[in-house]
Amino acid sequence: MAYGNYGAIVKRNGERVESMEDQVPYSEDGPSGYGAMFLRGDGFGRPAGSLGPHHAVMGSGPVRFCGYKCWPVLLVNGESVDLEERFVQQRDSDGSPIEWAGEIEGFRFYAVHYDNNMLDIELTEPDGTAWCAKCGYGYGAGFE
């Protein structure tokens, strides 16, 4: 997985937010891109237990909806929510999920996985702030 503007384009209310691309959830004031890679807790001098970087991070409150490679990740207060169990709306013929939708703590989210590589995700915060992102392998600002 490449980091540093090679995995997603994130927008808030229609405006690109580069600081939320290739970022660590809940760390939008920290480094993004390649710098975010070094915030992971994986035995390379990075803090243990920290959340690793995701291609797309959306949200400014306790709920974050992220794109990890080409799969959605829903976090509430830093804890992962099982999308598979609670929010799958549609499955492919092989049984794998391709569409998720739901609401949690007033945050509405939607994700669709397609072309075996791409993910479109949306998050609407309780105040109406609208986020959207597209993620995937070989996709992102670095490829434009």
C-alpha positions as CSV (number, residue, x, y, z in Angstrom):
1,M,0.0,0.0,0.0
2,A,1.5,3.3,-1.0
3,Y,1.2,6.4,1.1
4,G,1.8,10.0,0.3
5,N,-1.1,11.0,-2.1
6,Y,-1.3,7.7,-3.9
7,G,-4.5,6.2,-2.5
8,A,-7.4,8.6,-2.1
9,I,-8.9,12.0,-2.7
10,V,-10.9,13.4,0.2
11,K,-13.4,16.3,0.1
12,R,-15.3,18.2,2.7
13,N,-18.3,20.2,1.5
14,G,-16.9,19.9,-2.1
15,E,-13.4,21.2,-1.2
16,R,-10.3,18.9,-1.2
17,V,-8.8,18.3,2.2
18,E,-5.3,16.9,1.6
19,S,-4.5,16.7,5.3
20,M,-7.1,13.9,5.5
21,E,-5.5,11.8,2.8
22,D,-3.0,9.1,3.8
23,Q,-3.7,10.1,7.4
24,V,-4.0,8.6,10.9
25,P,-7.5,8.8,12.2
26,Y,-8.0,11.5,14.9
27,S,-4.6,13.0,14.0
28,E,-5.5,15.6,11.4
29,D,-3.1,18.1,13.0
30,G,-0.2,15.7,12.7
31,P,1.8,14.7,9.6
32,S,0.0,13.1,6.7
33,G,1.3,11.2,3.7
34,Y,4.6,9.5,4.4
35,G,4.9,11.2,7.8
36,A,1.7,9.4,8.9
37,M,3.3,6.0,8.3
38,F,5.6,6.6,11.2
39,L,2.8,7.1,13.7
40,R,1.8,3.4,13.6
41,G,2.5,1.1,16.5
42,D,4.3,-1.8,14.8
43,G,7.7,-2.2,16.5
44,F,9.6,0.3,14.5
45,G,9.8,3.0,17.2
46,R,6.2,4.1,16.7
47,P,3.7,4.3,19.6
48,A,2.2,0.9,20.5
49,G,-1.5,0.7,20.1
50,S,-1.8,3.7,17.8
51,L,-4.1,3.6,14.8
52,G,-2.3,3.1,11.5
53,P,-2.7,5.4,8.5
54,H,-5.7,5.0,6.1
55,H,-5.9,6.3,2.6
56,A,-8.9,8.4,3.4
57,V,-10.1,9.8,6.8
58,M,-13.4,11.6,7.0
59,G,-15.0,13.3,10.0
60,S,-14.1,15.9,12.6
61,G,-15.9,14.4,15.6
62,P,-15.9,11.1,17.5
63,V,-17.0,9.2,14.4
64,R,-14.5,8.7,11.6
65,F,-15.2,6.9,8.4
66,C,-12.1,5.8,6.6
67,G,-10.9,4.0,3.5
68,Y,-8.2,1.5,4.2
69,K,-6.9,0.4,0.8
70,C,-10.3,-0.3,-0.9
71,W,-12.3,-1.2,2.2
72,P,-14.4,1.0,4.6
73,V,-13.5,1.3,8.3
74,L,-15.9,2.9,10.8
75,L,-14.4,4.2,14.0
76,V,-16.2,5.6,17.1
77,N,-14.0,7.2,19.7
78,G,-11.0,5.3,18.3
79,E,-12.7,1.9,18.4
80,S,-13.5,-0.1,15.2
81,V,-17.2,-0.9,14.6
82,D,-18.0,-4.2,12.8
83,L,-19.5,-3.1,9.5
84,E,-19.8,-6.7,8.3
85,E,-22.2,-7.6,11.2
86,R,-24.3,-4.4,11.4
87,F,-24.3,-2.4,8.2
88,V,-23.9,-4.5,5.0
89,Q,-26.7,-3.6,2.6
90,Q,-25.7,-5.6,-0.5
91,R,-23.4,-8.6,-1.2
92,D,-21.7,-9.8,-4.3
93,S,-22.6,-13.2,-5.8
94,D,-19.6,-14.7,-3.9
95,G,-21.1,-13.4,-0.6
96,S,-18.5,-10.6,-0.1
97,P,-20.0,-7.2,0.9
98,I,-20.1,-4.5,-1.7
99,E,-22.3,-1.9,-0.1
100,W,-22.6,-0.5,3.4
101,A,-24.9,2.1,4.8
102,G,-26.1,3.3,8.2
103,E,-26.2,5.8,10.9
104,I,-24.3,5.9,14.2
105,E,-24.4,8.7,16.8
106,G,-26.1,11.0,14.3
107,F,-23.4,10.4,11.6
108,R,-24.7,8.9,8.4
109,F,-22.4,6.9,6.2
110,Y,-22.3,5.1,3.0
111,A,-19.7,3.0,1.1
112,V,-19.6,1.0,-2.1
113,H,-16.8,-1.3,-3.2
114,Y,-16.5,-1.8,-7.0
115,D,-14.2,-2.9,-9.8
116,N,-12.5,-5.2,-7.3
117,N,-10.3,-2.2,-6.4
118,M,-12.2,1.0,-5.8
119,L,-14.2,2.4,-2.9
120,D,-16.5,5.4,-2.7
121,I,-17.3,6.5,0.8
122,E,-19.5,9.3,2.2
123,L,-20.0,10.7,5.7
124,T,-22.5,13.3,6.8
125,E,-22.0,14.8,10.2
126,P,-24.9,15.8,12.5
127,D,-24.3,19.5,11.6
128,G,-24.6,18.7,7.9
129,T,-20.9,18.7,7.0
130,A,-20.6,16.4,4.0
131,W,-17.5,14.3,3.3
132,C,-16.8,12.1,0.4
133,A,-13.7,10.2,-0.8
134,K,-12.6,7.8,-3.5
135,C,-9.9,5.2,-2.6
136,G,-8.1,2.4,-4.4
137,Y,-4.9,0.8,-5.5
138,G,-3.1,3.0,-8.0
139,Y,-5.5,5.9,-7.4
140,G,-5.1,9.3,-5.9
141,A,-3.6,12.7,-6.4
142,G,-0.2,11.3,-7.1
143,F,-1.5,9.6,-10.3
144,E,-3.2,12.7,-11.7
